[in-house]
Amino acid sequence: MSKTIGIMGGMGPLATTDMMRKIIMQTPAKIDQEHLHIIVDNYPQIPDRMAAILGEGTDPVPYLIKSAQLLQKAGADLLVIACNSAHYFLPAVQKEIDIPILNMPNEAALYIKKLKFCKVGLVATDATLQKRLYRKPFQSLGITLLEPDPTMQARVMKGISYIKEGDLKMGTDCLEKAAYFLYQQGAEAIVAGCTEVSLVLHSTESLTVLDPTDIVTQSVVKAAFEH
């Protein structure tokens, strides 16, 4: 029997529905009954993770713990967080529940190591860059991580804001410029290190994009069917 998956979501809502869709698409099911039982807590009132990490906002940890405990009580056996920046608070949340939370940056690093990429670019929030959420696991595996310069990073943040507002066209334009900038700096591939980024940034003939949400959902499905 498969495990029940809990998604800690709402950060933002579009990224949450994208993660659920990817879990469904990754599941080897031929009929409804073969799909996984997924419980979603779409909780947009969780305070801004980036602001908190930068010391400018309300601590989201009590809200994240509330979400995790709610999902555990509802019957989830395994949790996944539909937000990159929120992984900074994962250790504090994990201590308050009895079920595991998959770590998206760690899963991405392990997957990209298997692909034998040596140098990749990261498109992510200021907070994710500042707290080295991807740099630490990537460096531990010998993968060089390239980041945008300050001017281009400002464009990344603008693009993420556009997506949260629902303007996917303007968001895509900003993020594609950042991705190609990193490609020109020598990146072999681009890591979409924010769940909003992975909504609009996709591989093309001239650009390889690696989506941590897609990677972690593969891990979710594998873990769900493990006994």
C-alpha positions as CSV (number, residue, x, y, z in Angstrom):
1,M,0.0,0.0,0.0
2,S,1.4,3.5,-0.9
3,K,2.1,6.2,1.6
4,T,-0.1,9.3,1.9
5,I,1.7,12.5,0.8
6,G,1.2,15.9,2.5
7,I,2.0,19.1,0.6
8,M,2.8,22.2,2.7
9,G,1.6,24.9,0.3
10,G,0.3,28.4,-0.3
11,M,3.8,29.8,-0.8
12,G,2.4,30.7,-3.4
13,P,-0.8,29.0,-4.5
14,L,0.2,28.6,-8.1
15,A,3.4,26.8,-7.1
16,T,1.4,24.5,-4.9
17,T,-0.9,23.4,-7.7
18,D,2.1,22.9,-9.9
19,M,3.7,20.6,-7.4
20,M,0.5,18.5,-7.0
21,R,0.2,18.3,-10.8
22,K,3.8,17.1,-11.1
23,I,3.3,14.4,-8.5
24,I,0.2,13.2,-10.4
25,M,2.1,13.2,-13.7
26,Q,5.1,11.3,-12.2
27,T,2.8,8.6,-10.7
28,P,2.7,5.3,-12.8
29,A,-1.1,5.0,-12.6
30,K,-3.5,3.7,-15.2
31,I,-6.7,4.3,-13.3
32,D,-7.8,6.7,-10.6
33,Q,-7.4,4.2,-7.8
34,E,-3.7,3.8,-8.5
35,H,-2.8,7.4,-7.9
36,L,-1.4,8.6,-4.6
37,H,-3.5,10.0,-1.7
38,I,-2.4,13.6,-1.5
39,I,-3.4,16.0,1.2
40,V,-2.7,19.7,0.5
41,D,-2.6,22.5,3.0
42,N,-2.8,25.6,0.8
43,Y,-1.9,28.2,3.5
44,P,-1.1,31.6,1.9
45,Q,-1.2,33.3,5.3
46,I,2.3,31.9,6.1
47,P,4.4,35.0,6.5
48,D,6.9,35.9,3.8
49,R,9.9,33.5,4.0
50,M,12.3,35.8,2.3
51,A,11.5,38.8,4.5
52,A,12.0,36.6,7.6
53,I,15.3,35.2,6.4
54,L,16.5,38.7,5.7
55,G,15.5,39.8,9.2
56,E,12.6,42.1,8.0
57,G,9.5,40.1,8.7
58,T,7.4,37.8,10.9
59,D,8.8,34.4,11.8
60,P,7.0,31.8,9.6
61,V,8.1,28.9,11.7
62,P,5.0,28.7,14.0
63,Y,2.9,28.7,10.8
64,L,5.0,26.1,9.1
65,I,4.8,23.9,12.2
66,K,1.0,24.3,12.3
67,S,0.8,23.3,8.6
68,A,3.1,20.2,9.1
69,Q,1.2,19.1,12.2
70,L,-2.2,19.5,10.5
71,L,-1.0,17.3,7.6
72,Q,0.4,14.7,10.0
73,K,-2.9,14.7,12.0
74,A,-4.8,14.3,8.7
75,G,-2.9,11.1,7.9
76,A,0.1,12.1,5.8
77,D,3.1,9.8,6.0
78,L,5.6,12.0,4.2
79,L,5.7,15.8,3.6
80,V,7.1,18.0,0.9
81,I,7.3,21.8,0.9
82,A,6.1,23.7,-2.2
83,C,8.6,26.6,-1.6
84,N,12.3,26.8,-1.9
85,S,13.0,29.5,0.6
86,A,10.9,27.8,3.3
87,H,13.5,25.0,3.4
88,Y,15.7,27.3,5.5
89,F,13.2,26.6,8.3
90,L,12.9,22.8,7.6
91,P,15.1,21.7,10.6
92,A,12.9,23.7,13.1
93,V,9.7,22.2,11.6
94,Q,11.1,18.6,11.4
95,K,11.7,18.6,15.1
96,E,8.0,19.1,15.8
97,I,6.6,16.2,13.8
98,D,7.1,12.5,13.6
99,I,7.0,12.1,9.8
100,P,9.8,13.0,7.3
101,I,10.0,16.1,5.2
102,L,11.8,15.7,1.9
103,N,14.5,18.3,1.3
104,M,14.2,19.8,-2.2
105,P,17.7,21.4,-2.5
106,N,19.3,18.2,-1.3
107,E,17.3,16.0,-3.7
108,A,18.2,18.4,-6.6
109,A,21.9,18.2,-5.8
110,L,21.9,14.4,-5.8
111,Y,20.0,14.3,-9.1
112,I,22.2,16.8,-10.9
113,K,25.3,15.0,-9.7
114,K,24.0,11.9,-11.4
115,L,23.7,13.9,-14.6
116,K,27.4,14.7,-14.3
117,F,27.0,18.5,-14.6
118,C,30.0,20.3,-13.2
119,K,28.8,23.9,-13.3
120,V,25.2,25.1,-13.1
121,G,23.5,28.5,-12.7
122,L,21.0,29.3,-10.0
123,V,17.9,31.4,-10.5
124,A,16.3,31.9,-7.1
125,T,15.3,34.5,-4.5
126,D,17.6,36.7,-2.6
127,A,17.0,34.7,0.6
128,T,17.8,31.4,-1.1
129,L,21.1,32.8,-2.3
130,Q,22.0,34.5,1.0
131,K,21.4,31.4,3.1
132,R,23.2,29.2,0.6
133,L,20.3,26.7,0.5
134,Y,21.6,25.3,-2.8
135,R,25.2,26.2,-2.6
136,K,25.9,24.0,0.4
137,P,24.6,20.7,-0.9
138,F,25.9,21.4,-4.4
139,Q,29.4,22.3,-3.2
140,S,29.4,19.2,-1.0
141,L,29.1,17.1,-4.2
142,G,31.7,19.1,-6.1
143,I,29.2,21.1,-8.3
144,T,30.1,24.7,-9.0
145,L,27.1,27.0,-8.6
146,L,26.9,30.3,-10.6
147,E,24.7,33.2,-9.4
148,P,23.5,36.4,-11.1
149,D,25.3,39.6,-10.5
150,P,23.3,42.2,-8.3
151,T,21.8,43.9,-11.4
152,M,20.6,40.7,-12.8
153,Q,19.4,39.4,-9.4
154,A,17.2,42.5,-9.1
155,R,15.6,41.4,-12.4
156,V,15.1,37.9,-11.0
157,M,13.2,39.3,-8.0
158,K,11.1,41.5,-10.3
159,G,10.2,38.4,-12.4
160,I,9.2,36.4,-9.3
161,S,7.0,39.3,-8.1
162,Y,5.3,39.4,-11.6
163,I,4.5,35.7,-11.3
164,K,3.1,36.0,-7.8
165,E,0.9,38.8,-9.2
166,G,-0.2,36.5,-12.0
167,D,1.7,38.2,-14.8
168,L,3.4,35.2,-16.2
169,K,4.5,36.9,-19.5
170,M,6.5,39.7,-17.8
171,G,7.8,37.2,-15.2
172,T,9.0,34.9,-18.0
173,D,10.8,37.7,-19.8
174,C,12.8,38.7,-16.6
175,L,13.7,35.2,-15.7
176,E,14.8,34.1,-19.2
177,K,17.2,37.1,-19.3
178,A,18.7,36.0,-16.0
179,A,19.0,32.4,-17.3
180,Y,20.8,33.3,-20.5
181,F,23.1,35.6,-18.5
182,L,24.2,32.6,-16.4
183,Y,24.6,30.5,-19.6
184,Q,27.0,33.2,-21.0
185,Q,29.0,32.9,-17.7
186,G,29.6,29.2,-18.4
187,A,26.7,27.4,-16.8
188,E,26.0,24.0,-18.4
189,A,22.4,24.1,-17.1
190,I,20.1,26.4,-15.1
191,V,18.5,25.4,-11.8
192,A,15.1,26.9,-11.3
193,G,15.6,27.4,-7.5
194,C,12.3,29.0,-6.8
195,T,8.9,27.4,-7.2
196,E,7.6,30.5,-9.1
197,V,10.7,30.3,-11.4
198,S,9.9,26.7,-12.3
199,L,6.4,27.7,-13.4
200,V,7.7,29.6,-16.4
201,L,11.3,28.7,-17.0
202,H,11.6,25.6,-19.2
203,S,14.3,23.9,-21.4
204,T,14.6,25.0,-25.0
205,E,17.0,24.0,-27.8
206,S,19.5,26.5,-26.5
207,L,18.8,26.3,-22.7
208,T,18.7,23.3,-20.3
209,V,16.6,24.0,-17.2
210,L,16.6,21.7,-14.2
211,D,13.5,22.0,-12.1
212,P,13.9,21.0,-8.4
213,T,10.1,20.8,-8.0
214,D,10.1,18.1,-10.8
215,I,13.1,16.4,-9.2
216,V,11.6,16.3,-5.7
217,T,8.3,15.0,-6.9
218,Q,10.1,12.1,-8.5
219,S,11.6,11.4,-5.1
220,V,8.1,11.8,-3.5
221,V,6.6,9.2,-5.8
222,K,9.5,6.8,-5.3
223,A,9.3,7.2,-1.5
224,A,5.5,6.8,-1.5
225,F,5.7,3.3,-3.1
226,E,8.6,2.1,-1.0
227,H,7.6,-0.4,1.8
